[in-house]
Every structure is written in C-alpha cells, then in structure tokens.
Amino acid sequence: MARKPMFKTKYNLNDQRVYEIIQRFENENYLGTVNKLEELVQEYEEERRMYQDYSRDELYTINDAYKYLRANGIDWEYNIFKGRLDRGSIPVIIGDDGNKYILKSVLDNILDFHNEVYSLHEAYEKIRKVNPRLTLRAFIGRIEKEKLPVIIVYRKRFLPKKLIDDLVYIYSNYVEVSHALSIYRENGLNISRNTLERRLDRGMLPFIKLGKKRLIPKDVLMKSIEEERRLKFNL
C-alpha cells in the first residue's frame, strides 16, 4: 500500500506590523494611553467642581455644545447627550440669564477622550466584524482574563483605540487554532488538533503568540490547505 504523502512544507512569516503589535503587548505600551486618559478624566472631574465666572467665549449653550461635539466626530443622538446632562456626567453652569452653559474646556476634554477610546460595545463590534465567532461574553472574558487596559468612567468601560485597531488587524489576518481546524474540515481535511499543534511546534506552519493563544496567518493557512488538498485528492 502506498504511503500517504507527508506534509512537510515550511513557510516564513514576513509581517513587520504584527511583530510591532506583539512588542506593544509585551511592553504594555497601551498603558501610556491609559495614563493619558486617566489624566483627562481627572481634569474633567476638577472642571465639574469649578463654579466661577467665565468669559462668554468659554461657554457654549446646550444646543451649541451638542453641535460642537457632533462637528468634531462624536456621533451621539441628542437624547444620549441630554441624558448625560441630566445625570450630571457632563457638568453645566447656570448663567446670570438662567440658561445652562457648558465650558469649552469640558467639551474639548470629551473630544480628546473619545478620540483615544472605544466604548466596550464599540470595541466588540469592531472586532466582531473580522472575528464573527467571538461572542460579547467571550470578549468581556478576555478583557478580564488577559487584563487588557480598560478605563472606567461613570461605570462605563472604555478601551484604547490603538489596542482595538491592533486586535482588528490581527483578527483580519490571523486565525486561532480552533478556527483553523474548522477551515481544514470545511475543505475536506479532517485533521486533529494534536496534528495541527505538532505542525506548529515543528515550524511547518508559522504562528504568532498573543497572550496564551497561538494564531496562524490566514494566507499561509490557505496555501497549506491548498497544497494538502492537492496531495490528498490528486488535484
């Protein structure tokens, strides 16, 4: 009986960006963003406690403040904005005319903060687009288990945009071992997890390691599947 062809192909991983991302994770570079944002939150809290006279050019009416935020990229519905005013999470000043005003510095701090972060749900939706297998519960679990840097403001969790953008890049171009096994099966190759893990251990397939998970480049995985199908099915 003829022996099955042994799968021996090796591939090199040439992806400078992913090495830079891994280095950021290892060096905890995202914590710099967290520290910066914590300073912004502290400034914001100080401004909430300040009630002194301000010149008119430092104050925005409620409607003008909302337009200012929208014009600068914060896509809130008006009801969301109004709700934050009512709950006091955005401080207001009562003018001599009895109307409510918001300090421009408060608005600028809000803009600075939101330019640097995604809310937890925004972050999840970004990653889910490139990793549909990821559930919200699993995403929250990874945040807590892997201790990804999170900023909590008024009981809401935010994550640095740079971190999420890096994860989006990784999940756009790499797959976890369990996902790779599913792709093998979809292509008629029913290999075991141990077999795939051995290929990684022996350098037959390149991988990166993020936390405790190994991820395989999608393009390399598909090339290896194509070659294995050709050998197995004489294509």
N, C-alpha and C positions, 0 to 999 in steps of 0.2 A: 504494500500500500504506500502510495506517495505521501511523503511528509507534508504537513501544512507549511506554507511559507512563513518564515519567522519575520516578524515586523521589527526592523532594525533602524529605520530612518531616524536621523537626528536633525534637529532644527536649532538654529541660533536665534536668540531673542534680541532684536535690534530696535529698542523703543526707549529713547532717552527720556521722554517725558514721564514714563511710568517709573523709571528709576528716581527721577526728581520727586515724584509724588511719594514714593516709599520713603525717601530720605526725610521728607517733611513729616511723615507719620512718626518715623523713628526719633527724630529730633524734637518732636512736639512743637513744630513751628506754628501750628494753628493757635497755640496758646497765646501768641503775641496778639492775634486778632481779638481773642477773648479779653485780654488785659485792656486793650484799647477800648473795647466796647463797655467793659465794666467802668472805666473812667467816664465814658459818655453818660452811662446810667447815673453815676454819682453826680455829675454836673446837672443832669436833668432833675434829680431829686433836690439839689440845692436850689435850683430855679423855682421848683414847686413851693419852696418855703419863703421865697422872697416876695415881699409886697411893698414896693417903694415906687416913687414917681419915675415914669419913663417918658421919653420923648415920643411923639406920635409916630415917627418913622420906625420905632422899635416895636410898635403894636399893630396887630392885624385883627380886623373884625373876624367873627366866626366864619362867615362866607369867604372872605378873602384868604383866610388861613387854609381853608379846605381847598380852594383853587390853587394856592401856592404849593401845597403838598402834591396835588394831582399833576400840576405842571412839571413837577420835578421827579415824577416817576412812581409815586405811591398811589396805587390804583385802588383806593378804598371806596366802597359805596358810602354815600353820605350818612346813612343810618349807622354804619360802623363807626365813622368819625364822631357822630353825635353821641353815640353810646359811650365812647371813651371820655368825652367831655362830661357826660352825666355822671359817670363813675369816678371822675376826678383823676383818671390816669393821664389826661392832658390838662395841665393847670391853666386856669383862666384868671384874668384880672378884671375886676369891675371898675369901669371908668367913672369919671365925675358925671357923665351923662347917663349912668345907669346901665350902659351896654357892656357886654362881655368882650374882652380882648385876649389875644394870645401873643406872648412875646415872640419876636422873630427868632431869638436865640433858641427858644424851645423848639420851634419848627425846624430850625437848622440841625439841632441835635437829633430830632426824629429822623430827618433825612439822612444824616451821617450814619445813624444806627441801621436803618433799613437798607442802606446801600451796601452794608457789610454782612447782612444776615438773611437767612430764610427762616420763616416760621417752621415749626416741626412738620406741619402738614404740607407746606410748600416744598420743603426738602424731600419729603417722602414722594410727592407727586413727580418731582424732577427725576428721582432715581427709579421710580416705578416705570417710567416711560422706557427706560433702557433695560430694566430688570423686572419684567411683569410678574415673575414668580415670587417677588418679595411682597409679603403682606405688611400692613401697618403694624400689627403686633410684633412681627419679627423684626421690623425696622427699629421699633422702640426698644426691643430686647437687645439689639446690637448696640444701640446708643448706651444703654445701661451696663451691658456686659463688657463692652470694649472701651468704655469710659471715653467716648468721643466728647470733645469740648462742647458744652452746652451753656448758653446764657439764659438765665431765668429772670424775666421781668414781669412783674404783676402776675405771677403764677403761670406765665406762658413760657414755653421753651423755644429758643432760637438756636440755630447752628450757623457757624461761619460759612459764607458763600463759597470761599475758596475751598473749604473742605468738601462741600457738596459737589461743586464743579469738578473737583478731582475724582470723587467717587463716581460721578456720572461718566467721566472719561474711562475709568477702569471698567465699569459695567457695560459700557458701549463696546469695549474691545476685548474683554476677558470674561471667561465663564468659570464658575466654581466646579469642582469635581462632580458633584451630584448632577448639575446641569449638563456637563459634558457627557456623562453616562446616558442621559436621556437623548442627547443628539446622536450618539452612537446607535442606540436602539432604533431611533427614527429612520436611520439609514441602513437598517438590517444587520447591524453588527452588535451581537448580544455579548459584550464583554463584561466581566465582573469588576467591581470596584477595586479589588486587590490587584487585578491585572493592570488597570489604569494607574493605580498608585505606584506599582513597580516600574511602569514606564517612566513615570515622573522621577522616581528615585534614581533610575539608571541614566537619566539625561536624554531619554529617547524623545521626550516632549519637554519643551521649556515651560517654566511656570514662574509666577511671582508669588510672594507670600505676604499677605496683608492680615496682620493680627495672627490668628492661628489657621487661617484658611489659605489654601493654595488655589491659584487661578491660572487658567490656561489661555493663551492668546486665541481668539476666535479664528483668525485667518489660518494660523498654524494647525489648529484642531481640524478645520475643514479640509486642509490639504492632506493631513494624515488620514482622515476618514476616506477621502477620495482614493488615496493610494491603497489603503487596505481593502476597499471595495474592489478595486481593480485586480488585486492579487487573489482575493477570495472568490470573486464571481467571474474572473477572466474577462473583464470588460475592456 
